[in-house]
């Protein structure tokens, strides 16, 4: 099960968080909120990690 750990206001920020978490060894997905067709450049994006890694991901995000 995947858990949302961050909602980014744009794709650029979502990718930044994705890279940060990936460097720490976490599995990360990003998902556009509210649209299944394409990803507009300035739409909100969910950053998701496996449920078991959510606490660790939150600690990493909180440290930036």
N, CA, C and O of each residue as an XYZ file, in Angstrom:
256
protein
N       0.839     -1.180      0.000
C       0.000      0.000      0.000
C       0.886      1.246      0.000
O       1.844      1.331      0.769
N       0.572      2.189     -0.845
C       1.325      3.432     -0.957
C       0.668      4.513     -0.109
O      -0.556      4.562      0.006
N       1.480      5.375      0.478
C       1.009      6.431      1.364
C       1.532      7.781      0.879
O       2.703      7.912      0.525
N       0.656      8.776      0.868
C       1.068     10.130      0.495
C       1.855     10.733      1.656
O       1.378     10.774      2.790
N       3.073     11.201      1.354
C       3.893     11.832      2.393
C       4.111     13.316      2.125
O       4.604     14.042      2.988
N       3.742     13.765      0.924
C       3.958     15.174      0.584
C       3.076     15.524     -0.604
O       2.897     14.715     -1.515
N       2.527     16.733     -0.591
C       1.788     17.236     -1.748
C       2.537     18.465     -2.243
O       2.601     19.490     -1.565
N       3.091     18.342     -3.419
C       3.887     19.417     -4.007
C       2.998     20.306     -4.880
O       2.063     19.820     -5.516
N       3.292     21.602     -4.907
C       2.482     22.512     -5.724
C       2.789     22.434     -7.216
O       2.021     22.934     -8.039
N       3.920     21.803     -7.565
C       4.287     21.707     -8.980
C       5.174     20.478     -9.188
O       5.693     19.902     -8.231
N       5.337     20.090    -10.442
C       6.128     18.909    -10.781
C       7.588     19.075    -10.364
O       8.212     18.123     -9.896
N       8.128     20.268    -10.530
C       9.539     20.508    -10.184
C       9.814     20.179     -8.710
O      10.805     19.523     -8.392
N       8.942     20.634     -7.826
C       9.134     20.355     -6.399
C       8.912     18.874     -6.090
O       9.632     18.297     -5.276
N       7.927     18.262     -6.729
C       7.675     16.830     -6.519
C       8.893     16.010     -6.916
O       9.269     15.071     -6.215
N       9.507     16.361     -8.035
C      10.699     15.639     -8.486
C      11.878     15.867     -7.548
O      12.696     14.967     -7.357
N      11.978     17.051     -6.964
C      13.031     17.346     -5.986
C      12.880     16.435     -4.765
O      13.858     15.849     -4.301
N      11.662     16.318     -4.248
C      11.396     15.452     -3.093
C      11.629     13.997     -3.478
O      12.183     13.229     -2.692
N      11.211     13.613     -4.677
C      11.418     12.242     -5.151
C      12.909     11.903     -5.181
O      13.310     10.832     -4.725
N      13.727     12.806     -5.712
C      15.183     12.567     -5.756
C      15.765     12.455     -4.351
O      16.587     11.577     -4.089
N      15.348     13.329     -3.456
C      15.839     13.313     -2.077
C      15.539     11.974     -1.410
O      16.426     11.362     -0.817
N      14.302     11.523     -1.505
C      13.908     10.267     -0.867
C      14.574      9.072     -1.546
O      14.969      8.119     -0.875
N      14.699      9.118     -2.852
C      15.354      8.023     -3.581
C      16.819      7.895     -3.184
O      17.330      6.784     -3.043
N      17.500      9.031     -3.004
C      18.904      9.000     -2.566
C      19.053      8.337     -1.201
O      20.098      7.764     -0.893
N      18.005      8.419     -0.386
C      18.022      7.795      0.940
C      17.606      6.323      0.879
O      17.529      5.654      1.909
N      17.340      5.825     -0.324
C      17.028      4.415     -0.507
C      15.559      4.047     -0.433
O      15.218      2.867     -0.338
N      14.680      5.048     -0.477
C      13.247      4.768     -0.407
C      12.660      4.613     -1.809
O      13.141      5.221     -2.765
N      11.623      3.796     -1.918
C      10.857      3.693     -3.159
C       9.900      4.878     -3.196
O       9.252      5.183     -2.195
N       9.808      5.541     -4.330
C       8.988      6.749     -4.424
C       8.229      6.766     -5.747
O       8.775      6.425     -6.796
N       6.946      7.174     -5.679
C       6.142      7.416     -6.877
C       5.594      8.830     -6.773
O       5.432      9.365     -5.677
N       5.316      9.420     -7.906
C       4.610     10.692     -7.906
C       3.344     10.537     -8.738
O       3.307      9.795     -9.721
N       2.298     11.263     -8.314
C       0.991     11.115     -8.955
C       0.306     12.477     -9.023
O       0.223     13.193     -8.025
N      -0.176     12.818    -10.197
C      -0.907     14.064    -10.390
C      -2.250     13.985     -9.668
O      -2.938     12.966     -9.742
N      -2.619     15.042     -8.979
C      -3.899     15.075     -8.261
C      -4.992     15.591     -9.193
O      -4.859     16.660     -9.789
N      -6.059     14.831     -9.310
C      -7.246     15.299    -10.005
C      -7.257     15.193    -11.514
O      -8.206     15.648    -12.152
N      -6.229     14.606    -12.101
C      -6.228     14.462    -13.557
C      -5.518     13.177    -13.930
O      -4.400     12.920    -13.483
N      -6.167     12.378    -14.744
C      -5.536     11.132    -15.167
C      -4.892     11.261    -16.550
O      -4.165     10.369    -16.986
N      -5.160     12.365    -17.230
C      -4.596     12.530    -18.576
C      -3.522     13.612    -18.574
O      -3.823     14.803    -18.486
N      -2.287     13.187    -18.670
C      -1.189     14.140    -18.707
C      -0.961     14.820    -17.368
O      -1.747     14.656    -16.435
N       0.111     15.579    -17.282
C       0.422     16.291    -16.056
C       0.728     17.745    -16.395
O       1.832     18.059    -16.842
N      -0.237     18.633    -16.186
C       0.052     20.045    -16.410
C       1.234     20.471    -15.535
O       1.360     19.984    -14.412
N       2.095     21.357    -16.013
C       3.315     21.683    -15.287
C       3.102     22.307    -13.912
O       3.988     22.211    -13.063
N       1.963     22.941    -13.664
C       1.749     23.606    -12.378
C       0.564     23.047    -11.601
O      -0.130     23.801    -10.920
N       0.319     21.749    -11.688
C      -0.758     21.144    -10.916
C      -0.171     20.504     -9.666
O       1.028     20.233     -9.614
N      -1.007     20.260     -8.656
C      -0.534     19.631     -7.422
C      -0.185     18.171     -7.678
O      -0.866     17.474     -8.430
N       0.886     17.728     -7.038
C       1.411     16.382     -7.254
C       1.594     15.690     -5.911
O       2.180     16.262     -4.992
N       1.093     14.457     -5.789
C       1.310     13.657     -4.582
C       2.637     12.922     -4.685
O       2.983     12.380     -5.735
N       3.376     12.910     -3.579
C       4.592     12.110     -3.476
C       4.234     10.943     -2.561
O       3.838     11.147     -1.414
N       4.374      9.720     -3.072
C       3.967      8.528     -2.332
C       5.144      7.605     -2.071
O       6.067      7.504     -2.879
N       5.095      6.927     -0.918
C       6.079      5.898     -0.572
C       5.312      4.703     -0.020
O       4.152      4.843      0.366
N       5.944      3.525      0.022
C       5.281      2.385      0.646
C       4.946      2.707      2.108
O       5.698      3.402      2.792
N       3.826      2.197      2.564
C       3.331      2.490      3.912
C       4.396      2.266      4.988
O       4.502      3.055      5.928
N       5.180      1.201      4.857
C       6.190      0.890      5.871
C       7.343      1.891      5.889
O       8.097      1.942      6.861
N       7.491      2.682      4.839
C       8.572      3.667      4.771
C       8.081      5.091      5.029
O       8.868      6.035      4.958
N       6.798      5.257      5.326
C       6.214      6.592      5.466
C       6.840      7.392      6.604
O       7.142      8.572      6.423
N       7.040      6.787      7.763
C       7.621      7.517      8.897
C       9.023      8.013      8.563
O       9.364      9.161      8.845
N       9.827      7.151      7.965
C      11.185      7.535      7.583
C      11.155      8.664      6.547
O      11.945      9.605      6.625
N      10.251      8.564      5.591
C      10.134      9.596      4.562
C       9.756     10.936      5.184
O      10.304     11.972      4.805
N       8.830     10.921      6.129
C       8.415     12.160      6.790
C       9.573     12.792      7.553
O       9.730     14.013      7.537
N      10.379     11.980      8.216
C      11.543     12.504      8.938
C      12.514     13.174      7.973
O      13.051     14.241      8.269
N      12.738     12.552      6.828
C      13.650     13.113      5.825
C      13.095     14.431      5.292
O      13.828     15.414      5.177
N      11.817     14.453      4.970
C      11.196     15.669      4.442
C      11.222     16.779      5.492
O      11.492     17.934      5.163
N      10.946     16.443      6.737
C      10.941     17.444      7.808
C      12.322     18.033      8.063
O      12.438     19.135      8.598
N      13.368     17.307      7.684
C      14.731     17.782      7.941
C      15.209     18.810      6.910
O      16.271     19.407      7.083
N      14.439     19.020      5.847
C      14.883     19.998      4.833
C      14.255     21.353      5.075
O      14.511     22.296      4.326
